[in-house]
């Protein structure tokens, strides 16, 4: 089967992916004395400084009896197919961390689309 898009095409679209994204996996460490678990983030090998585009996609205001807060969702597009990314990870885009909510891949294996929420 012949591909509809040539793989080198994305390299010519650099202006469409002006940001840099690093995907991170959570690392849980348990203290040997107290048993307390601490969470840290480590860069996922092969997923550092990936060209991306990133922008707001949705926002919600959540009202509770004691507080009101805003949830801001963003869509992140990566130039390439990254099947190892999943919803347990986070994306750091230009220094800001975002929780990964949903990962989608296109049918041609050329782009990865990620729905994220800003981590505060």
N, C-alpha and C positions, 0 to 999 in steps of 0.2 A: 504494500500500500504506500502510495506517495503522500508525503506530508503536505498539508496546505500551506504551512508557513515554514520558511527556511530557518533553522536554529540561529543563524547569525543575524537574523532580522532584529532581535531584541537589542543586540549590541548597537545598532544604528538608532535606537530609540532612547538613548541615554537621557535626553531632556525630559522624558516622561517618568523617569525614576530618579528624581533629584536628591532624595534622602538616603541615609544609610541606616540599616537595621541589623541588629544582632539578636539572635534567638538564644534564650537562656533556659536551661533545665533546672528545676528545683533540686537542691541537695539537702536532705534531712540528716542532721547529726545529733546523736544522743550523747548527753554528758554521762560519763562513766560513773560519777559520784552521785549526782542528783537524779539522773534518769530523764532530765528535761530535754526535750527535742527542740533544736533550733533549726530554722530554715534559712538557707542562703541560696544564691543563684550562681550558676556557672555557665560560661559561654558554651554553646553546643558546637562541637568540632565541625568545621566546614560551613558554619552559619554565622560568621562574623563579618560585619560591614557589607551586607548585601545591598545592592541598589534597590530602592523602593520608592513608592509614592504613598502618601499618607494624608488622610483628610477626614473631617468629621462626617459621620453618616446619620447619627441620631442622638437625641438627648431627651432625658426624662427628668421631671422634677418629682421627687418622692417626698410625700408629706406624712409625717408620723406625729403622734401626740406631743413628743418632746423635741422634735427637730424636723427640719426640711433640708434636703440635700439634692444635688443634681448629679445624675449619672450621665456621663458623656461617652458615647460609643464612637469609634473611628474605624474606617476601612483601610487596610494596609494591603498594597499590591507589591509582590516581589517578582522581579524579572527572572523567572526560572521555576523549575519543578522541584519542590522540597517536600517529599512525601513523609519525612520523619517528623515534621512539625505536628504537634498535637495540642489539645486543650489544657494539658497540665503545665505548659510552658508559658513564658512571657516573652514579649518583644520589647527591645529597647531601641527606640527610634530617635536619633539625634539627641541622645542623653536622657530621654523620658521613657519610663517603664509603662508598659501596657499589658494587662491581663489578656490572654488569648481566649476568646469565647467560642470561635468556630473557624475551622480551616477548610478551604475549598480549593480544588485543583481544576484547571480547565481540561477539556477533552484532548487537547493537543500536547499536554505536558510541557507547556511553555511559560505558564504563569501560575503563581500561588496567591490566592486571595484570603485574607485573614480579617475576621471581625474582632475588634479589640475594645477594651474598656480601660480608661486611664486609671492607673494605680495611684492612690493618694495616701 
